[in-house]
Amino acid sequence: MDTFYRSLRSIPFRRGPKRWVGGIAGGISAKFGWDPTLVRIVVLIGFLLPGIGLFTYVVAWVLLPWQDNTIPLERVFPGTQRPL
């Protein structure tokens, strides 16, 4: 699992500091320099797509690291210690 978590941390994308729910839209807006409100509107419109929008958001919420490199999935399965 350490290799999996390390690969997730190597992705140059973090949940945004300007978060409302999970920080996914804030992370997208911070990464690309877009307005967070517009990204949130697009994400909400994506939820209207049958199954794809909500499923994708939940997967991103579980797998994407926070600003401090912690990963929510790692909290659920804490089998190993992550290096500092």
C-alpha positions, 0 to 999 in steps of 0.5 A: 500500500505504501507504493500506492499512497506514494504514487497518489502523493506524486500527482501534482494535485492537492485538495484546495485550501478554499474548500467547501465540502471535500476540496476537489473543486477548490483543488482544481481551481487552484491547480489551473488558476480558475475561479472556484465558484465556476468550478463548483458550478461545473461540478454540480452540473456534473452531478446531474450526469447519471452516476458519473459525476457523484461517483467521480467526486467520491473517488477523488475525495477518497484518493486525493491528498490534502495540502499536508499530503494526508490521504483519507483512504490511508486513515481508513486502512492505516496498515503502515506509517507514512514517512514524514 
